[in-house]
Amino acid sequence: MTWLDSSHQWNLFWAQPKTQCEVYASCGAFGICDDNAVDGFCECLPGFEPASPNNWNSGDTSGGCVRKADLQCGNTTRANGERDQFRQVSNVILPDYPLTLPARSAKECKSACLNNCSCSACAYDRETCTVWSGDLLNLRHPSDDNSNGQDFYLKLAASEPNGRVSSSKWKVWLIVTLAISLTSAFVIWGIWRKLRRKGENLLLFDLSNSSEDTNYELSEANKLWRGEKKEVDLPMFSFASVSAATNNFSIENKLGEGGFGPVYKGKSQKGYEVAVKRLSKRSGQGWEELKNEVMLIAKLQHKNLVKVLGCCIEQDEKILIYEYMPNKSLDFFLFDPAKHGILNWKTRVHIIEGVAQGLLYLHQYSRLKIIHRDLKASNILLDKDMNPKISDFGMARIFGSNESKATNHIVGTYGYMSPEYALEGLFSTKSDVFSFGVLLLEILSGKKNTGFYQSDSLNLLGYAWDLWKDSRGQELMDPVLEETLPRHILLKYINIGLLCVQESADDRPTMSDVVSMLGNESVHLPSPKQPAFSNLRSGVEPHIFQNRPEICSLNGVTLSIMEAR
C-alpha cells in the first residue's frame, strides 16, 4: 500500500495472493478450485459432496468434501459383481504430497492404487506412477494464462457414474445388504442391552493401578471376550461417563485426528488423565479391528507400548480408553520447524532405542508374536519424560511362526511400507524392520520420507543413499542438532537405517540385530545396499504388478490363530 497525499487515501500497490485459488487448500479436502468459475470458485470432485452443505453454501468451503458412496475395496465377492473404479479428472494442478512408484503402464499404476485402500488417486506419465493417499488437498484448475494442468485418475465407488450397477444386480445387493444390516443390528442391540446398565463409571474408576497392570478384577459382565484359548478382562465404561470425562467431546479437549477417528483428553473426578479414541463411523474400522486392538494391547506388557485402560461400546459408539501421553506424538515435534529443536540428540537416540526395544518385544519376547504393519512417526506417542510408546494396533497381525505371509488386505501408510508388502502383499517381521529404518532416517534428518523433495532424489531414502555413497552422510543430520556431535556416531545410525530399508527382506537385519547394533559402540556394521524406492530402476521391477488380482481391503486386519509362545 502507498499513501497518496493528494487524495489522502491508500493506494493498492501490490497484493498476494492474486486470486482466491492461490490460498492453500481453500476448497478443503477433495474440493477443486477454479478462479474462472461463474458460480463460486469451489466445487467437489466427481463422486463427492460438501461435508457441510450449510457452510459450503454460505461460502465457507474449508471443510471440503466427502464421498457420496464408500469404497468397496477388500470385498472380493461383491453381491453386485462390481468393483471400485477410476474416473479421469483433466486439466488440474495436481495435489500435494504424492508418492512415486514404478509402473510400465497406466493400467499397472491403477492396479497399484486399487490394491491399497489408503490410495485416493493416481497419475501415470512415462513409466512413473504417482499416487496420493488420504485427503486430496490444494486441487485447482490452472488459470487462463497458466498451461501446466495435468490429468489424474480419481478412485470412486462402483455405484458412481461410469460404474453403475444393473437393476437386477442392484436388487440382489439391496436384499443382501438389508439382511446383513438387520442381523448386525440385532447382534449389536443384544450386546448393548446386556452392557448398558453394567458399564463402569469412568469418572469414578480408579485408574492408578490400571496404568501399571492390565490384570483387572472385573465382573463377569465386563469380561468382554472369552474363549477356550483367550480371555481379555477389560473395564467397560458407560458412554455417559466417557462423554462427561471429555466435556461432551468438546473441541477444547480434542488432541488430534487419527486414521480411524478423533482422540480426546479425558479426566476423572480423581484427577486421572486419559486419552479417548472415538472411532469414526466413516473410518472403516469395525468390530473386528476394535477387538483386535484391544486383545493385542491388553495381552502385551512393555514400557514402550501404549496401554489400553478400557473401552466403551454402546449402540453405534466404539471407544477406546488409553493412558494419556502429554507430549502427543513424535511427528508433532519432528516435522514442525518451530518445535523440532526440542528434540536434541540425546532425546532422539532415546526415542530410537525405545522404539527398537518395543518392536523387539513384539517380534520376539511377547506371549504373541506381533507384526505391527503401520509403524510411523504419528504412531509413536511421547509421555511427559519423552519416553516413546508404540500405538495403534488396529492393523497388527499375530504370527505363530517365523515365515512370511501373503495377504490381499494391504494396509499401512505409503512411505513406510516395505516393497514386498506394498507391491506383493507379503509381510513378515522384516516389514516392520523396513518401517523402523524409514523412521530412524526421519528422526536423524528431521525430514519426512513422503513429501520430501530434492532435485536428484525421489525421496528421503534416495537422498540418504546418495549422501552415503558420496561419503557425505553427515549432511543428512538435522541442522538443529549439535555441530559437535562426533561424525562416526551419526554415520553409525545412518548405516543402521540404510541396512533396515534395503530392497530385499533377506538383506535386512532382525530387530534383535538392530538393538545389538544400537547398543554396541564397537560393532562392525556391514555396508548397506541400495534402498527400496530410491530410484525408478531399483530392484523393484514394474512386472511385479502383472497378473495380480485387483483387490484391496479396508484399513483392517485378518486374524490368524493366536499361538502362545
N, C-alpha and C positions, 0 to 999 in steps of 0.2 A: 504494500500500500504506500502511496505517496500523497503528501498533503499539498493541496493547491491553495495558495494564499489568495489568489484572485477570487475564487468561488467559496473559500472556506469549507471545502469538502475533501474527503478522502477519495483518491482515485485508485482503482484496482490496477496494479502494475503486473503482477504475476500470481498465479494460484495453482495449487496442486491439491487433490487430483483434478485433472481437467474434466473428467466425466465420472458419472456415478459408478460405472463398471470398473474403474480403476481402484475403487475401495475394495480391499481384500475381503473375499467371501461375502460380498454384500447380499447375495441371494441365499446364503446358508448352504447346508448340505443338499446335494442333488438338485440345486437350483442353478439356472443358467442366466447370465446377464446379457442384455442386448441394448446398447445405447441408441440403436436405431428403431427400437420397437415403438409402436404408436400407443398401445395401451399398457403402460407400465414397463419398466425395464427388466423385470424379473419374470421368469416362468419356470415351471417344474419340468424336469426331463420327462420323456415319454414313459408312461407306466408309473408315474409318481404324482402325488397331490400335496398341497400345503399341509405341513404338520399342524398348523393352527390357522384355519381359514379366516377367522376373525382378524387376527393380527396381520395376515397376508393382505387381506382386502383393505385394511386401514393403512397400508404402506410399510408395515414392519415385516420385512422378509427375512430377517436374520435367523429365524427359526428353521428355515429351509423346508425341505420336502421329505415325505416318507413314501414307501412303496404302497401302491393300491392293493397288490396281491403279494404275499410272501413267496419267496423262492421255495421250490420243492426239492432242493438238492438232497442227495442221500437216499431218496425213495426210489429204489431200483425197479420196483414192480408197482407202478402207479396205476390206480384204477382207471384213469383217463388215457393211459397209454402215451402221454406226452411227457416232455422233459423241459427243463429251463432252456431258454434260447436267447439269442442276441439280436439287438436292433442297432443298425448303424446310425450314428449321430455325426452329421457332417459340418465342416467349416467351424471348428471350435478351437479355441486356445486351450490346450489340454490341462487337466488338473495337476496339482502339485503332488509331490512325494510318490513317484512311481518306483517300481522295481523292474529291472531288466532281466529277461530270461532268453536263452537260445531257442530258436524255432525256425523251421525251414519254410513254413507257410502260415497263412492266416488261420487255416484250419487247425494246425498244431497249436497255435497261440490261443485260439478259443478253447481248445481241449484243455490246455493247462489252466485256464481261468475257470472253466466249468468244473474241473476236478477239485477245486478248493472253494468252499463256501465263503471264505473271507474275501474272495476276489469279487469286485463290483463291476469292473470294466477292463477292457484290454485294447491294445492297438498294435498293428503289425507294420513294419517297414524294413525291407531289405535284411531278412534273417534276424531281425531284432523284435522280440516280443516284449511289449511294455504292459505291465499290469498294475492295477490300483486296488488296494484293499480298503474296506471300511467306507467311510463317507467320502464322496467326491466334492472337493471344495474349490472355489475360485474358478468355476467354469464361466466362460464368456465367449460370445461371438466377436470376431475381430471387427474393428470399426472400418468405415469405408476406405480410409487411407492405409489400412493395415491388411496385408495379404498372407499372414502366417497362420491361417486357420488350417486344422488338420481333422481327419476323421478318426473316430474310435467306435468300439463295439460295447454297447451297454447291456449288461446281463439282466434279463427280465423273466418273470414267471411265464409258464406256458400259456396261461389264460389271458395274457396281454395280447394286443394286436400283433399279427404275424404268427401267433401261436394259439389261436382259438381252437377249442376242442369241439368235436361234433356234438350234436344234441343228444345222440344216444349215449355217447361216452360221458357226456355231462350228467345225464340222469343216473348212470351207474355210479359215477363219482359222488353225486349228491347222496344217494342211498347209503353207500359205504361210509361217507363222512358222518351222516346223521347217526348211523348205528354206532360208530366208534365214539362219537361225541356223547351220545346218551349213556353208553357203557362207562366211559370215563367219568362223566358227571355223577353217575350213581356211585362209583367207587369213591370218588373224592368226597361226595356228600356223606358217605358212610364213615370215612376216616375223620372228616370234620366233626360229625355228630359225636363220635366217640371221644374226641380230644378237646372239644371246645370248652368243656367245663373242668378239664383237668390240666390245663396249661399252667406252668409256673408263672409267678409274677416277677418279671424282670426287675422291677423297681425295688423289690424286697429281697431278691435272691442273693445269697452270699457267694460272690464270685472270687473271694480271696483264695480259696483252695482250688477253684476251677482253673485258674491260670497256671497252676503248678501240676495238676493231676487230672486226668480225664476219667478216673475210676469213680464215678459219682454213685451215690446211693439214691436210687430213684424208685418211684412206684412202678408197678407193672405197666400201668397205662402209658408211662413216659419212656418205656423201653421200645424205641421206635422200630428197630429191625432186629428180629431174632430168627435164628435158623440153626440147623444142625452144626454148621461149620463156622458160623459167625454170629456175633452179638454185639450190638452197639448200644450202650447206655448213655443217653444224652438228654439234657434238660429240654423239654418242650415248653416254650414260653407263649403266653397268650398274645394275640395281636394287639389287644388294647394296651397291655403293659409295654410292649415294644414301641407302639406309637407314642405313648406318654414319655418314654425314656428319650425319644428323639425329638420331642416337642412337635409331634404330629408330622414327622419327616420334613421339618422346616428347611428352607434354603440356607439358613444360618448354620444348621447342623450338617450340611452336606460336605463330605470330604472329597468327593470326586465321582467320576463316572467310569465304570469298568465295562468290559465287553458284554457282560450279562446284566448290567443294571447299575443304579447309583449306590453309593456307600455313604452312610450317615454316622455321625458320632452320637452315641447314646450315653446316658448317665443314670445310675441307680440312686435311690434315696440314701444309700450308704456311701455314695461318692465314687463308686467304681465306674470307670470309663470303658466303653466297649465300642467296637465297630460293627455296624449293622448293614449287611449286604442285602438289599431288597431286589430280588430277581425281577427284571422287566418282563412283562407279558409278551413283548415282541423280540425277546433276546434269543429264543430258540433253545434255551436251557430248560429242560423239563424235569420231571420227577426222577428219571434215571440219573441225570447229571447231578442233581441235588444230592441224591442218595449216595452216588459215587464219591462226591467231595466230602460229605460228612463221614462216611465209613472210613475213607482213607485217612483223613486228618485225625479222627478220633482214635485210630489204632496206631498212629505214629507219635513218637516222643523224641524230640530233638530240639535243642536250643535254637537252631537255625531254621526251624519250620514254624509257621504261624499256627496258633492254637485255636480250635473252634470250641466255643463255650456252650453253644446251644443252637436251637433253631425254632422257627415258628411256621406252622402250616395251618392256615385257616382259609376255607373257600379257595379262591384263586391266588392267595398270597403265599409266596415261598420266600422265607427269610432265613439268613444265616447270621449268627452272632459270633464275632471273633474278638480276640484280645485287641485292644486299641494300640495302634502304632502312632505316636505323636509326631514323628518326623515323616509321615506319609511314605512315599515310595522313592526308590533310587532315581528314577527319571525326573522327579520333581526338582532335584538338585543338579543332577549330572548334565542335563541338556538346557539348563536355564543360564544364560550369560551372566545374570545378576547373582546367582546362587552357587554356581559350581565351584567357586573359590572356597566355600565352606569345606569341600571335600579335599583336604590336604592329602599328601602321600600316605601318611600313616593310616588315615581313615579309609582310603581306597584299598590299601593292602588288607586291612581288617575286613572289609566287605568282600573282597575277592576270596580270601581264605574261608570266611564264614559260609559263603555260597557253595564253595567247593566241598566243605565238610557236610553241609546239608545234602548235597547231591550224592556224596559218597554213602551217607546213611541210607538214602532212598534206594540206591543201587545194590548195596552190599550188606548193610548191617540191620536194617529194619526187619520186622517179622514178615512183611510182604515186600517183594521186590517191585519197586515202582519206577515207571518211566514217566517223567513229568510232561513232556511234549510241548510245553509252552513257556519255557524259561526265557525271560526278558526283563529289561530294567524296570518296567512298570509292575512286574510281579515280584519284585524284591522290596519288601517293606522294611522300614527302619524304626527301631524303638528309640526311647529317649536318649540312650547311650550310643546311638548309631550302629547297633548290632543288627546285621541283616537277617531277615526271615523270609524264606521262600513261601509264596502264597499261590492261590488259585489252582486247585487240584481238580477242577471240573473236567479237564481233558486228559487226566492221567490214565495210564494203563497199568494193570497188575500183571507181572510176569511170574512164571513158575520155572523158567529155565534161562540159560544164557544165550539162547538163539534169538535171531531177529524174527520179526513177524511182519506180515503184509496186511494192509487194510485199505478199503476204499473210502473210509471215513477220515479224510485228510483234514486235520485241524491244526491250528497254530498261527503264527504270525510271520509274514514274509520278512526276510532278512535274518531271521533266527533259525529257520528250518534247514536241516541238512539236505543235500541234493538228493540222496536216495529216498528220503521221505517226501520231499516236495514234489519230486518227479515220478516216483515209482510206488509210493505208499509203504515203503519198507522202513521200519523203525526198530531201534534197539537202544541199549544204554549209550551207544556211540552217537545217537541222535541228540541226546541231552548234552553230551560232550561238545558237539558242534555248537549248540546254543550257548554253552558256557564260554567257548572260545570267542564267539562274537561279543558276548557281554564283557569279557575281560578286555578286549581291544577297545570297546566303547569306554570302559572305565579309565583306561590309560590315556586315551586321546580326548575324552570329553565330547566326542562326536558320535552321532547316531549312524548306524550302518545304512538304514533306509533313509533316503533323502540326502545322502552325502554326495556332494558334487565336487569333482576335481577334474581338470581338463584331461588328464591322461589316465584316469582310473574310473572304473564303473561304480565302485562303492568303497566303503572303508576297508574291506578286506583286501581289495586290489591295491589301494593306496598304501596300506601297511606292507604288503608284499613288495611293491616297487621300492619303498624306502629300505626294506630289509636287504633286497638284492644289491642295492647301491651302497650298502654299509652306512646308511643314514637313518637307521632305526630310531635314534634318539629324537628325530624331528617329529615323531608321532606323538610325543608327550604333550599333554595339555599344557599350554603356556602358563597357566596359573600355578603349576606345581613348582617346587623349589628348584632353582637352577643348580644348586649344589648337590643334587641327587647324583650319586655315582652312576656313571654311564653303564657299567656292567650289570647293575641291578635292574635298571629299566629294560635293557636288552634281554635279560633273562625272562622277564614277564612277557615281553613281546614274542619271544621264542616259544614260550608255552602256549600263548594264544594262537599263534600260527600253526603249531602242531595240532591243536584241537579242531581247526577249521580246514584240515586237509581234505581233498576231494574224496578219497577212498576211506570208508569207515574203518577198514583194517589198519590203515596207517595212523589213525588217531589213538592217543593213549586212553586208558581207562581213567575213571575218576580217582581210583586208588593211586595210579601213576601220577596224576596231576597233583594230588595232595602231597605226595612224596617230593615231587619237583619243587613245589612252592615252599616246602619246609626245609629243604636241604640246600644250603648255600654253595656247597662244593660239588653238586651233582653235575655230571657231564650231559648236556642236552643234545639230542640228535638234531640235524639240520632239517627244517620243515620243507615239505614240497609245496607246490603252488596251491593256494586256497581254492575252494569251490567258488564259482560265480565271480571269480576275479577278472575274467575276460570272456568274450563270447566263444573263444576257441579252447577253453579249458577242457578237462576230461569229460564233462557232461555233453554228450552228443545230442543233437536235435532228434535223432531217430528214436530216442527214448520215449517220445510222445506217441509213436506209431502203434497201432493195433492195441491201444489201451482203452478199455471201456470208458465212455464219457459219463462217469458217475462221480458224485461227491457226497458230502454229508453235511448235516447240521454241525454247529460247533459243539459236538457232543462226544460221547465215548461209546465203545462196545466193550463190555466187561468180559474178561476171561475168568476161568475158575480161580478163586483165591487159593493160594497154596502157602501155608506157613513154612518158615524155614526149618 
